[in-house]
Amino acid sequence: AGTLAAQLSRLDLVVLDEINIALQYDYLAVPAVLAALEGRHNRTSVILTGRNAKPEVMDYADLVSEMREVKHPFQVGIKAQRGLDF
């Protein structure tokens, strides 16, 4: 229970996988996510993943990386695998 910021403050590392997609489709509000990030303990590192990060999120971030697909198993007919892709 408690606020997201309070929950984040108890952890050393948080990975918010594909959160940028949730922000892109307005499932989450950018100001709320930024407020949670601001409210976390200074020892808590947070990694946000997903395409098309909002400019406000990129401005807040210390590091922004962009990945490019070179090869993917789906290209040769290998479908998503339980435990690996989901």
C-alpha positions in Angstrom: 0.0 0.0 0.0 1.0 3.6 -0.1 1.9 5.9 -2.9 4.0 4.8 -5.9 6.8 7.2 -4.7 6.7 5.6 -1.2 6.9 2.1 -2.8 9.8 3.1 -5.0 11.7 4.6 -2.1 12.1 1.2 -0.4 14.0 -0.3 -3.4 17.5 0.0 -4.8 16.6 -0.7 -8.4 13.2 -0.5 -10.2 12.7 -1.5 -13.9 9.5 -0.1 -15.4 9.5 -2.3 -18.5 7.6 -0.8 -21.4 6.3 2.2 -19.3 7.0 4.5 -22.3 4.3 2.6 -24.2 1.8 3.1 -21.4 2.6 6.8 -21.3 2.3 7.0 -25.1 -1.3 5.6 -25.0 -2.1 7.8 -22.0 -2.7 4.8 -19.7 -0.5 6.7 -17.2 0.0 10.4 -16.8 3.4 11.8 -17.3 3.2 14.2 -14.4 2.3 11.3 -12.0 5.2 9.2 -13.2 7.7 12.1 -12.9 6.3 12.9 -9.4 6.9 9.3 -8.4 10.5 9.5 -9.8 11.1 12.7 -8.0 9.8 11.3 -4.7 11.9 8.2 -4.7 14.9 7.8 -2.4 18.2 9.0 -3.9 19.6 5.5 -3.7 16.8 4.1 -5.9 17.8 3.8 -9.5 15.0 3.5 -12.1 15.1 2.1 -15.6 12.3 3.0 -17.9 12.0 1.0 -21.2 9.8 1.2 -24.3 9.7 3.1 -27.5 8.7 6.7 -28.1 9.5 8.2 -24.7 7.8 11.4 -24.0 10.0 14.5 -24.3 9.3 15.3 -20.6 10.6 11.9 -19.6 13.7 12.2 -21.8 14.4 15.6 -20.3 14.2 14.2 -16.8 16.4 11.2 -17.5 20.1 11.0 -16.9 20.6 8.6 -19.8 18.6 8.0 -22.9 19.5 5.1 -25.3 18.0 4.0 -28.5 18.1 0.4 -29.7 18.0 -0.8 -33.3 16.9 -4.3 -34.2 19.5 -6.2 -36.2 18.2 -9.7 -36.0 15.0 -11.1 -34.4 13.9 -14.7 -34.0 10.4 -13.8 -35.3 11.9 -13.2 -38.7 12.6 -16.9 -39.1 9.2 -18.0 -37.6 10.2 -18.4 -33.9 7.2 -17.1 -31.9 7.4 -15.5 -28.4 8.5 -18.1 -25.8 7.0 -18.4 -22.3 9.7 -17.4 -19.7 11.7 -15.6 -22.2 9.5 -13.1 -24.0 6.5 -13.1 -21.5 
